[in-house]
Amino acid sequence: MKPDTTVLLLGSGGREHAIAWKLAQSKRLKNLYALPGSDAIAQWAQNVPGDPCDPAAVVEAAKKVHAQLVVIGPEAPLAAGVADALREAGFKVFGPSKAAARLEASKAFSKRFMKKHKVPTARFEVHSDPMIARGAAEAWRLPVVIKADGLAAGKGVFVCQQTNDALGAVTQILEHGSFGEAGREIVIEDGLEGPELSLLMFCDGKDYRLLAPSRDHKRLKDGDQGPNTGGMGVFAPVSVDPGLMRTIEETVIAPVLAGLKSEKLDYRGLLYIGLMLTKKGPMTLEFNCRFGDPETQAVLPLLDEDLLELMLACAVGKLGKGVLKPKAGAAVCVTLASGEYPARGSKGVAIRGLEDVQDAFVFHAGTAKADGRWVTNGGRVLSVTGLGKDLAEARAKAYAAATQIAFDGMQYRKDIGMEKVPA
């Protein structure tokens, strides 16, 4: 097939590095641009300066590069209405509308959507008054989860085993304003128990096609200890019993799609459903309206289909039904983070050993080039992905590569992919 499609990719992180890598393999790709991109993404794309959350600026950039498809990587541009502006200007877009993206941008909206459309989820309340919220948190049965309503880069969720911790979370969000506008409201909900499952699916508003099921590790330290983060590692596929998958499709995915349709929410892009597999059945924890990070760095290497074709099909509403063709084997992705993450990242710290990695993928999440060498430029610095015939081999390759890389303060979990229990 002759290359015929110019793509503009929005974003600059590890997720976008993996997307750019996969798009570059498409026979249909003519030109790839990234706004703003990164020094690492420049291996696959031509970087375009600009603010990905500025709808007018993105439209102008898309016009300038003659984009035939715009792929929105992060959540913030979706919440800012960039997809809407692009569609209004006549561009094909992989990414849902601003209204649909409220499934991620507002946890209160998301929980109310689930309640309205009978999607199984934890019991919850929404509060904005600190005094009332403290009273609710004090009376809530433990464990209790406190969430900032808006976008907080995966850091606005507090899983509390003690009432004092819950009260502290309420104070931090509503009174101290630690998350700014994202913390104007909070969601208080029941803590659930069970293994988590991440389901990423291409969706065109009518049909969906599932990527390999994966499991994210959100806590900073081994054994799921420490604060929540944007994600410290992931493995795929998770072995899911066919009966359980049918239950998830019938009780979660089907009512979500029906709810989007009934509320006339334009959803053409990637839908991520985070689930907790409880003893009472699958319960929905959250939605993301874009590829997960670092899930993307594990599931895309396992996809044996043309990513550009799938994105175009979603953008024009012609995805159709079917099963995505996976590559055999498994993937394990390990996040290498700065020493003070998630409180803050680091900049300008030299990264050593990248050239020594041979048998793994290294996706750059927070790096930059300075004087010809790679340095840190964020909290989550690198995503190291190993592929293998099974989980054990993939894990061995990922950790072998991780030990070849070093930078001052580097931290990472040592237990990604060690779980033996299937879903």
Rosetta blueprint (number, residue, H / E / L):
1 M L
2 K L
3 P L
4 D L
5 T E
6 T E
7 V E
8 L E
9 L E
10 L E
11 G E
12 S L
13 G L
14 G H
15 R H
16 E H
17 H H
18 A H
19 I H
20 A H
21 W H
22 K H
23 L H
24 A L
25 Q L
26 S L
27 K L
28 R L
29 L E
30 K E
31 N E
32 L E
33 Y E
34 A E
35 L E
36 P E
37 G L
38 S L
39 D L
40 A L
41 I H
42 A H
43 Q H
44 W L
45 A L
46 Q E
47 N E
48 V L
49 P L
50 G L
51 D L
52 P L
53 C L
54 D L
55 P H
56 A H
57 A H
58 V H
59 V H
60 E H
61 A H
62 A H
63 K H
64 K H
65 V H
66 H L
67 A L
68 Q L
69 L E
70 V E
71 V E
72 I E
73 G L
74 P L
75 E H
76 A H
77 P H
78 L H
79 A H
80 A L
81 G L
82 V H
83 A H
84 D H
85 A H
86 L H
87 R H
88 E H
89 A L
90 G L
91 F L
92 K L
93 V E
94 F E
95 G L
96 P L
97 S L
98 K L
99 A L
100 A L
101 A L
102 R H
103 L H
104 E H
105 A H
106 S L
107 K H
108 A H
109 F H
110 S H
111 K H
112 R H
113 F H
114 M H
115 K H
116 K H
117 H L
118 K L
119 V L
120 P L
121 T E
122 A L
123 R L
124 F E
125 E E
126 V E
127 H E
128 S L
129 D L
130 P H
131 M H
132 I H
133 A H
134 R H
135 G H
136 A H
137 A H
138 E H
139 A H
140 W L
141 R L
142 L L
143 P L
144 V E
145 V E
146 I E
147 K E
148 A E
149 D L
150 G L
151 L L
152 A L
153 A L
154 G L
155 K L
156 G L
157 V E
158 F E
159 V E
160 C E
161 Q L
162 Q L
163 T H
164 N H
165 D H
166 A H
167 L H
168 G H
169 A H
170 V H
171 T H
172 Q H
173 I H
174 L H
175 E H
176 H L
177 G L
178 S L
179 F L
180 G H
181 E H
182 A H
183 G H
184 R L
185 E L
186 I E
187 V E
188 I E
189 E E
190 D E
191 G L
192 L L
193 E L
194 G L
195 P L
196 E E
197 L E
198 S E
199 L E
200 L E
201 M E
202 F E
203 C E
204 D L
205 G L
206 K L
207 D L
208 Y E
209 R E
210 L E
211 L L
212 A L
213 P L
214 S E
215 R E
216 D E
217 H L
218 K L
219 R E
220 L E
221 K E
222 D L
223 G L
224 D L
225 Q E
226 G E
227 P E
228 N E
229 T L
230 G L
231 G L
232 M L
233 G E
234 V E
235 F E
236 A E
237 P L
238 V L
239 S L
240 V L
241 D L
242 P H
243 G H
244 L H
245 M H
246 R H
247 T H
248 I H
249 E H
250 E H
251 T H
252 V H
253 I H
254 A H
255 P H
256 V H
257 L H
258 A H
259 G H
260 L H
261 K H
262 S H
263 E L
264 K L
265 L L
266 D L
267 Y L
268 R L
269 G E
270 L E
271 L E
272 Y E
273 I E
274 G E
275 L E
276 M E
277 L E
278 T E
279 K L
280 K L
281 G E
282 P E
283 M E
284 T E
285 L E
286 E E
287 F E
288 N E
289 C L
290 R L
291 F L
292 G L
293 D L
294 P L
295 E H
296 T H
297 Q H
298 A H
299 V H
300 L H
301 P H
302 L H
303 L E
304 D L
305 E L
306 D L
307 L H
308 L H
309 E H
310 L H
311 M H
312 L H
313 A H
314 C H
315 A H
316 V L
317 G L
318 K L
319 L L
320 G L
321 K L
322 G L
323 V L
324 L L
325 K L
326 P E
327 K L
328 A L
329 G L
330 A E
331 A E
332 V E
333 C E
334 V E
335 T E
336 L E
337 A E
338 S L
339 G L
340 E L
341 Y L
342 P L
343 A L
344 R L
345 G L
346 S E
347 K E
348 G E
349 V E
350 A E
351 I L
352 R E
353 G L
354 L H
355 E H
356 D H
357 V L
358 Q L
359 D L
360 A L
361 F E
362 V E
363 F E
364 H E
365 A L
366 G L
367 T E
368 A E
369 K E
370 A E
371 D L
372 G L
373 R E
374 W E
375 V E
376 T E
377 N E
378 G E
379 G L
380 R E
381 V E
382 L E
383 S E
384 V E
385 T E
386 G E
387 L E
388 G E
389 K L
390 D L
391 L H
392 A H
393 E H
394 A H
395 R H
396 A H
397 K H
398 A H
399 Y H
400 A H
401 A H
402 A H
403 T L
404 Q L
405 I L
406 A E
407 F L
408 D L
409 G L
410 M L
411 Q E
412 Y L
413 R L
414 K L
415 D L
416 I L
417 G L
418 M L
419 E L
420 K L
421 V L
422 P L
423 A L
